Amino acid sequence: MTAGAAAGADRLRFRSAAVSHGRGPTAVPRFGQVTVDVRASDPLSREGVVAQLRPRPEVRLLGSPGSEARVLVLVADTVDDDVHVQLRHTQRTSETRTVLIPTQITAQQLVSVAECGIGGIIRRADATPEHLVDVICSVALGQGHLPGDLLAQLFTEVGRVQREVLGPRGWHTTQISTRERDVLRLLAEGHDTAQIAKVLCFSVRTIKGTLQGVMDRFQLPNRTAAVAYAMRQGLI
């Protein structure tokens, strides 16, 4: 094959592997074809997705459910207990990332699947072959995908949980409580234990216990390390 013919073949291959949504083409991932396992709550839904993916050069469908796939495509009408079981099992037992295709999903369900390590979500109505392959390749590369309106719902729901559930109990989504944050902030400003206890109106014993709790939870050797960790993580 001449150099010109080879270049033409390469261009043809790139076009056949491209996915376009007005954002330009998406090339085949650097590791080659993405191995994909498709599962669904009913055979008809599974066969529909398989039929969409089979002709695509970007993916390679695995025939055995037990095979190690880079991406699991999970099709479901709603996010029920069976979906959570499959998501948690995949998260615990493999490095496979999951693309969920639900018919409908609520804000609370969105938070619950996020906790299960979901890689991407596509509504079933939006799951065209091009869009599905685009998301599969992105998720395989370690990226995530969430429709804009669902992302807004996720932010709103996380804020609601913090405001109505965690906040009144002194907890926080950053894994430190309001009291812990206040103690670490004052410690970072140079106050000693007695001064912190006076400012926050707690006993010295309570302040020491609070600091020890942070050090134990994050496996930090001393108070200086606790302050440094909190600052690195943006907690104070």
C-alpha positions, 0 to 999 in steps of 0.5 A: 500500500502506498503512503497516500493510500495508507493515509486515506485508509486512516482517514476513513477509519477515523471517520467511521469511528467518529461520533459527532454531536456538534462538538467535533469527532470523538476518536477511538480510545487510546487503548483500542476497542472498549469491551462492553457488557450489556445488561437489562431488566428484560431481553427485548431492551438488551437486544435493542442496545446490542443491535445498536452497538454491534456495528460500531467499531469503537466497542467490542461486545462481550458474550458472557455476563461474567466476562471482565468488561471495561464498561457495563451498560445497564438498562432499566425502567427505574432505579430499583433495588435490583439496579442498586445491587448490580451497581454495588456488586460491580463497584466492589468486585471489579474496575468496570465502570457503568453507564446507566440507561433509565427510563426515568430517575428521581433526584434521590435516586440520582444521589443513590446511584452516584454513591454506587460509583456510576460512570454515566447516565443517559435517559433511554429517550436520548440513547441514540447509537452515536450518543451512547458510543460517545458516552461509553468511550468517555466513561472508559477513559475515566470521564463522567457523563450526566445530562445538564438538568440531572446535574442541576438536580444532583447539586440541588439534592446534595444541598438539601441533604446537607441543609435538612439532614446533615447540618442539624446534626452537625455533620457535613458532606466533607466528612467533618462536622461543624465543630471539627471545622471550627476547632481546626480553624482556630488551631490553624490560627495559633490558639491552644486547646484551652483558648479554643475551648473558651472561644467555642464554649466547650470543655478542654476535654471535649476539644481534645476529643474532637481533635483526636476523633479527626486524627483517628478517622483520617489516620493522622499522627498529630494535630499539625498533620490534622490542620495541614490535611484540612487545609489541603482538602479545603475543609477550613 
